[in-house]
Amino acid sequence: MNRNFLYRGEFNTPVLPEEEHVAQSSLAFAINVQPYRTSDGERILPVIMNDNYFTLRQGESKNLEIEFGASLLPENGYKLEVIPYNNK
């Protein structure tokens, strides 16, 4: 994943998380992306995403937009869990 954009609800402030590249195969199928609070490990819900369950070939990247209310993230800490179906 390269440059995933996360937008915080009303403020519409883009936040760029750290990038991590872990390629195990030539195809990542049905990639599921979920935001979690780092404070308690709970999923951030509800969220609106421009895409989810997508497929990438080796070397490809995708920009994602994820929007949720700022009140769902009081400690300003989050992480994105990105898991392809074929590499669980």
Secondary structure, 3 states (H helix, E strand, C coil): CCCCEEEEHHHCCEECCCCCCCCCCCEEEEEEEEEEECCCCCECCCCEECCCCEEEECCCCCCCEEEECHHHCCCCCEEEEEECHHHC
